[in-house]
Amino acid sequence: MSSRFRIEILSENDRDNIVNLLLNSFFLEEPLAKCLDLGQPMDFAQQLVDDALKDQCSFVIYDQQNNDFVGFCFNELLDRNHQDLICQIQNEKIDFIFQFLNSMHKNIDLFELFQTNRLLHLLIINIRREYRGLNLSSQLISATKQYAKQNDIKAIYAETTSIYSLNSFLREHFQIYHRMNYIDYDSNRLANLHDQCQLVVHSIDK
């Protein structure tokens, strides 16, 4: 990793920076959120940070030249008996997004495939616009892979909702396990999305 950037475990001190980035970048640019006109749901942003803090396996990245907050990735530890992605906030659009992401796993049991009771789910990566193009998403993914290896987690998975996020995972040697056309899921609400969502997985070597 370049000495210019510092990656560390997400802490409560990062909350304001992360919430601001979610509201003014991720919720406005991520394909599903943009297509559904999700807006800027503050309560959901706060819930995401709360959830990320619980497992202590999410990361933030800073520019050491000026100590600027650059971006983050949200990870969650899941066991075999976990519930599907569920939003605790009453918001129909967020529920729709979670139902879509859950549908990516309908016929795929990653716990069974990897013969494990624990997996690491990489839920969101977001980098500030002015820092994009520096492969910083790949650095956050790499930090997540290192965490998984150190904690004897057999695999990491993510749902990539754009070609840009997909390419970041492919650079880090993730494999595509499933694809879904957005319009095949809902040809009405997702009619403006002509891309695909991919379920990508990386097996952790011991």
N, C-alpha and C positions, 0 to 999 in steps of 0.2 A: 504494500500500500504506500502511496506517495506520502512523504513526511509532511506535506502541506495540510493533510486532512486527518482528523482524529475521530475515531469511532469508539463509542462507549455505550454502556447499557442505559436505556431510557430511564429517567428519574422524574420525580415530581417537578423538579426545577425546569424541566423541558416543556411542561404542559402548555404554557401560553404560546410558545413558538409553534408547537405542533398544531394546536387548535387553530391558530391563525393560518397556517399552511393548508390545513384541511378545508377551512371555510373559503379561502381565497384562491386555492389551486385545485386540490384533488376533487372536491365536490362539483367544481365547475368544468373540469377537463376530462375526468374519467368517463369513458364512453357510455356506460349505463346511466350514470348520474346525469350526464349532460343530456342524453336522449330523453330521459324522464323529467328533465327540468327539476332536479332534486332541490336546487337552491342552496341555502347555507344553514343547515339544521344544527344549531349550536348544541342542543341537548345530545344529539347523536355523536358529535365530535367529542364532547366530554365523556360520553360512555365509552367510546373507543379508547381514549387515553386511560380511563379507569381500568378497563379490561387488560390493556397492554401492561399496566403496572403490576398486575397481580402475579403474572408468571415470571417476571424479571428476565425475559429472554428477547425483548425488543431492543432496537438500537437506534441511536441518533448519530449524526455526523456533523462535525464542526470544521470550519476553515481556521486553521491555527494562525494564519497570517493576521487575522483581525478578530478572531474568536466569534465569527458569525455562525449562526445556526444555518445549516445547509439543507438538511432533510432527515428522514427517518424511515424505518421499516417496523411494522407491527407484526409480531410473531405470537403464536399461542401454542401451548402444549396441550395436546389432546390425548385422552385415553380411549380405549376401545368402546367404552360405554357412553361416550360424550353425546350430547344432543346435537342435532343439526344447528347450523348457524341461525341464531334467533336474535332479533332486535328487541330490546327491552323498552324501546321508545315506540309509542303508538304513531306510526307513520306508514301509510299504505305503500308509498313508493320505495321506502327502505325494505319493507317486508317483501315486496316484489323482487328486489335485487337479491335478497337473501334466498328466496325460493329458487330463483334462477341459478345461483351459485350452488345451492344444494343439489339441484337437478344434474349437475355435472358429475355427481358421484352415484347416480341412481343404480348403475349396474357394475360399479367398481368398489370393492372393499379393499382399501389399501392396507388395513390392519391384517387382513388375511393374506394378502399378496406378500407382505413382508414379514409375516409370522411374528408380529410384535403387538404389544399393548399400548405403545406410545408412539405418536408421530408429532412432528413439528409443522404447523400450518403457517405459512407466510401470507399474511392477509392483505397488507397494503405496503407499497413503497411510494414515497413522494419526495422529489427533489425540487428545490427552488428553481424557477425558470432560468435565472442567470447563471446557475451552476450546471445546467444540463449539457450533455455532450462530453463530459469528463469521465464517463464510466463509473460514476459514483453509485449508481444502483447496483452494479456488479460488485462493488466493494461491500455494500450492505448485505448482499446475498452471500458473499464469501464469509463475512463475519457470522452470519446465521449458520452456514455450513460448519464453521469451526465450533460454534456452540453445540450443534448437534453431535459432532464427533466427540467433544469433550464430555458430553452427558449421555453417551451411549444410546443415542436416538438413531434408529435405523434408516429413517427417510424423512425428507422434507417435501411438502407439496404446496402448490399455489394454483390459483385460477387466474390466468392472464387474460385481461379484457381488451388489450390492444396489441398491435404488432410491435410497438415500442417496448412494452413490458415483456412480451414473449421473447424478443431478441435479447433482452438482458438475462433472462433465465437460460436461454440456449447457449449464451456465451459462458455460462457457469455450469454447462454440461447437464442441465436438466433434460429429461426426455418427455415427449408428449404422450400422454396416456389416453386422452380423449379430446375430441373437438366437437363443438356445437355451433351451428350457424344461429345467429341471433334471431333471424326471421323464422327459423324452424321452431323456436320456442314460443314466440308470440309475433305473428306476422302483422299484427295491428300496432301494438305499442312499440315494437322494436323495428318497424319498417324502415326507418332511416339508418339503421346499422347494417352495413353490408359486409362486415367482417365476421370473425369467429371468436369464440372464447375457447381457451385451451386449458385442460388440466395437465399441469406439468409436475414431474416428480424427480427427485434426486436421491439415489441410494447412497448412504454414507458408508464408506469403506472403513473398516477397523484399522 
